[in-house]
């Protein structure tokens, strides 16, 4: 099974930086993002139209690069988690995690027995259609898979410490927009209630030697989060990065162009 350098960096207390893909799930996106320096890509199935077949195709084209493919599934369901792992995802992100019981279900669905309940399918996408020792493949898959629990509700913040303590959860990831909405302050990312929630999640992750994660929408925000202690960082998503770069370029051309 493929080694997961992002998981190894995070477990060693280091930082890892990647990005999200919501729209441009092309056969080149993994290699493009890797060439730009990203270490992981989160393919989003929660807020996009991506299905498992699209995810499978995109992940297959990432194999020739060093990028680590992670899939955000729509919900805490075994058939989502196991399927994206079987088609080659090296990590999963699960939204709206609010309890230790939910976190344990996620951990169980992503590991083989006796530690979990993931079904065994080999000689398929995730092991590159190869034969080999099944016991070693199961052990390797369990070692290399990365599990991210999103904390994005007031209830999730309240139970963040218990969620972080679950064996099999590697990252607590703040979903900032949903979290501010749950706190009754939609989009107020500088509000004291949101800042307090960030501290609670970060402290819970650090207490249990897990990483805290966040999607930063600017270089300045990302730098502040890294300095604060967040170690799993996504720099924006494809839609906004493209819009920002295109908008900045067009504006600069119009400002510097002669009268038309």
N, C-alpha and C positions, 0 to 999 in steps of 0.2 A: 504494500500500500504506500501511497505517496506520503512523504514527510510534510509536516505542517510548520513552516518556519515562523508564522505569525503566532501560533500557539506557544511555540518554544520561547519566543521573545517575551511574550506576556508573562509566561510562567517564571521567566528569569528576572522579572521586575523591570523589563525594558518597555519602550514605546513601539507602537506600530501604527502606521498611517496608511489609509486607503481612501476609498470613495464609494458612493452609491451609484447604481444604475437603475433608473426608473423607466426610461424611454428607449435608449439606443442599445438594445440587446442584439447587437450585430456579431457576426463571426470574428470581427477584428477587435472588439472592445477590450477583451482581456489583454491582448498584446499591446494595444494602444495605451491602456492605463499602466501596464507594467513598464513600457518604455518611458512613460512620464515619471516613474519612480514610485508608483503606488505599490503597496505590499499586499493589499487585499481589495476585492470588489464585493460589495453586497448587492446581489440581484434581488430586486424587490418584488415580491408576489402579493404584498398586502395592498398597495395603492396603485398598482399597475395592472395591465391586462396580461401579464406573463402567465403562461401555464407551464406545467412540468415539462412538456415536450420542448418548448422554447428554451427553458432553463437547461435542459439536457444538451441541446445543440450548442448553446453558447459555452457551457462548461467544457464540452468536448474540444472546442477550439482554443481553450485556455491552456491545455495540457502542455503545449510547446513553450509556454512562458513560465516565469517564476511566480505569477500572481496566484493568490489563494482565493478560490471562489467560495463565497458565503451566500446563503439564500435566506432572505427574510420570508418566512411562511406566513399565511394569513391568520393562523390561529393555533392554539395548543391542541393539535390532533395528531395522533400517531401516524395516520396515513400521509399527512403532509411531511412530517419530520423524516420518517423512514424513506419515503420516496425520493425526496431531494438528496438525501445522503446516497441512496442507491444509484442515482443518476450522476453522481460525482462531486456533489458539494463537499467541501472540506470543513464546513461549519454551517451552523444554523442560527438564525436570530428569531426570537419569538416575541411577539408584541403582547402588551397588557399582562405582564406577569405580576400577580398580586398576592400569592401565598406560597408557603413552603410545600403544600400538597401539589400545587400546580408545577412548581419548580421540580419536584421529584418525578412527576409524570413526564416532564420534558427529558430529564436525565435518563429515566428508564427507557423511553422511546428511542433514544439515540445510542444505546449501548446493548451489546449482545448479552445473553444469559451467561453466567448467573447474576451479573451485576444489573442487567436490564432486561428488556423484552423485545429488542429489535429483531425482526425476522431475518433469517439467513438467506441471502441470494448472492451467489458468486459466479464468476465467469461472465459478468455483465459490465455495465459502464464504470462503476466505481473502482473495480480492480482491473480495468483495461482489458476485459474479456480474456483473462489469463487463468490458467490452472494454478495449482499450488496447495499448500497445506492450509486447510480451512481454519484450524485452531489458531495458527499464527496470523492469518488474515483477520480473524475476529479480534485478536489481541491488538494488532497493529491499528485497526480501524478505531478501536476504543481509545487508544493512546493518542491518535492524531486528530480526532474530531474536536472542533471548537464549538462551544455552546454559549450563546449570548442571550441573557434574559433582559428584556426591556422593562425598565421601571418607568411607567408613564401615567400613574394615577396616584392619588393621595393614599390609597390603600396599599399600593405597591411600595411607596416610601415608608409607610408605617411598618411594613414587614420586610424591609430591605435586608436587615441583618440576618433574619432567618433564611431568606432566599440565598444570600451570599454563602451561608454555611452549608448549603446542599452540595454534596460531592457530585461532580458532574456538571455544575454550572461554573463557567470560566470567567464570564464578564457580566457586570451589571451595566446596562446601557440606558442612559436617560433619553427618553423621547420627549423633547422639550415642549413641543406644541400641545400634545395631548396632556402632558403633565400640567402645564399652566391652565389648560381648560378645566382639568379635574380640580385644580386648586381654586377655581373661580376667578382667575385672572388671565383670560385667554391672551396669549401673545405678549404678556408683560414679563419679559425675560430678565429685567433688572429689579423686579419686585422682591422685597425681603422674603416673602413666603417661598418664592421659587429658589432664591439663593439658599435659604435654609434647607430646602429639599435636596438641592445639589450637594450640600455638605453632608447630609444624612446618607445619601447613596454612596458618595465617595468614601466616607468613614467606614461604612459597612463593607465595601469592597476591600479596602485596605486592611481592615481588622481580620478578614479571612483570607488574606493573600490572594485576592482576585483582582482583576483589572476593572477600572471604571471606563465606560465608553460614551461617546457623544458625536453627533454630526455637526461640525462647525461650518458656518456659512461664510466665513471670511478668514483670511490669514491672521488678522488681529485677534479674533475670537479664538481661533485654534491655538495660537501661542499662549493666550491666557489660560486656556483649559489645560494645556500640557504643563504649564508652570504650576497650576493648581494641584496637579496630581492625576489627571485623567491620562491613561496610557494607551487606550484604543481609540483612535481618532479617525473619523471619516471627514475628508475635506469636501464638503458639499455633495451634490449629485449632478448627473449629466445634464439635466434640463437647465439648472441655474448656472452652472459653469459655462455652458454654451451660450445662454442668453447674455450673461454678463460680458463674456469676451467679445461676442458679436456686437452687443450694444455699445461697448466701450470703443471698439474699433470704428464702427459706423459714425458714432458721435465725433470722434477725433478727426475722421476724414471730412465730415461736414464742417467742422469748426475751422479746419485749415484749408478748405477748398476755396477757389476763387468764385466770384458770383456766378451763379448758373442762369 
